[in-house]
Amino acid sequence: MDNFDLRILKKLEMNAKLSLKDIGRNVGLFSPSAISKRISILEKEGYIKNYRAILDYQKLGYNFMTVTFIKAKYAPKYSEEIAKKLVKIKGVISVYFLLGDIDFVLITINKTKDDYARILDELTNIVEIERTDSRTVLKVFKEYEYDNIL
């Protein structure tokens, strides 16, 4: 990976629908085939995992976002077993395993607090979970933006 590849990644991250010509113009490589070849290599090597649309969930009626901290019962391979259950819960958009006194963080998006109450009921039914602690997100200032990394 060189400086051109990093600049290509940054352009794709900002707008994956840019044409090869536009990407090339922005990064200083003017051959669309060279850009295409570099993108193919970046995909094959796993630098690019996927292309997706970022939806505005609020416009879709999903206005109740939460962050839930989970303390689990320690056991061999407990993180993988619990994670398998957490990722299947409708409304859970992110699951993170942590080091420290909190084991997992869940991010959920729901239409109502009643929808989130259903998630809490599901969490209560997972026997490997010791306790949960939830927070309601009032405002999102930055999300899914990695512009400060590359």
N, C-alpha and C positions, 0 to 999 in steps of 0.2 A: 504494500500500500504506500502510495506516495502522496504528495501535496494535491495533485489533481484529483485523486480518488477521494481525499477528504473533502475537497470543495464540491465534488459531484454528490457525495453523501449529504452534505449540508443543503444543497439545492433540492435534492429529492425529499429531504426531510421537511423542507418548507413547502414544497408543492410537488408531489409525485406525478402530477399530470403535465409537467413541463415537457415540451418536445425535446428530442435529442439535440436539435439545432439550437434551441434556447439555452439548454444546459451548457452546450459547448461554447456558445457565445459568452456565457457568464463565467466559465472557468478557464477560458483561454485555449480550448482545444476545438478546432473548427471542423473536424471531421465527425459527422454523426455516427459513422461506423466505428470510429475509435471510442466514442462515448458509449455506444451500445455494447462493445466488447468489454469495456471496463465495468459497466453495470452488470453484465452477465457474470463476470469473474467475482464481483462483490457479492452477488446473490449466491453463487456456488460456494464461496468461502464463508457464507453465513453472516456477513456484515449487514446485509439487508434481509430481514426475516419475513417481511410481508408488506403488502400495500393495502391500505384501508382508508375508508372515509371516516373522519372524525365527526360524529353526529352531535347536534345540539340537543341534548336530552331535555333541557328545560322546554324547548319548543314542542317536544313530544309529550310533555306533561309529567316528566320525571323531575320533580322539584324538591324531593326529600332525600338529601345525601347524608350519609353517616360514615363515621370512622369508628370501628369497634376494635377494642383491644381484648385479646383472648389469652388467658392463663390456662395452660393445659396440664394434664396429669402426665408426669414424666414416665416414659417407658421406652424400651428399645424400638427404634424406628417410628416413634410416635409422630414426628413431624410429617412424614410421608402419609401415614394412615389418616391423620386428621386433615391434612391438605386435600386428599382425595375427596373427602366429604364436603369440605368447605367450598371447593370450586364448583360443585354441582348445585349449590343453592341459588335459586333464581333471585336476581337482584344484586348478587355479589359480583363486582367488576374487577376487584384486585384482591389478591391474597399474598401477604408477605410473611415469611418466617424470620423471626428476630433472635438475636442473642440477648440475654438479660432476663429480667423477671417477667417480662411479657413475651409470650411465645409467637403470637400471630397478630397481624393487623389486617382487618378487612375494610375495604371501601365498598359501600353499597349505594345504589341509586334506585329510588322507589318513587312511585307516584304519591303515596300518602304515608303517614306515620303508621297506619294500620298494616300496610304492606311490610313495613319494617318490623312491626310486632310479630308478623309471621316468621320473619327471618330469626328473630330472637327465640321464638318457640322452637324452630329447627335447631338452633345452636344449643338450646337447653336439652334437647334429645340426643345430643352427641355425648356419650358417656365419658369420652376422653377429655372433655372440656371441664375445667374446674370452675372458672368464672369468666364473666365478660364485663366490659366497661365501655359504654357507648358515648359518642359525642355527635351532635348534629352540626353539620356544616352550614353556616349562614351565608358565606360568600366565598367564591373561588376566585383567586387573583391570578393564578397561573396553573395551567394543566396541560399535560402532553406536549410541552414545549421544551426541547432540548437545545435551544439555540445558544446556551451558555457553555456547552460542552465542547463542540468541535471548533 
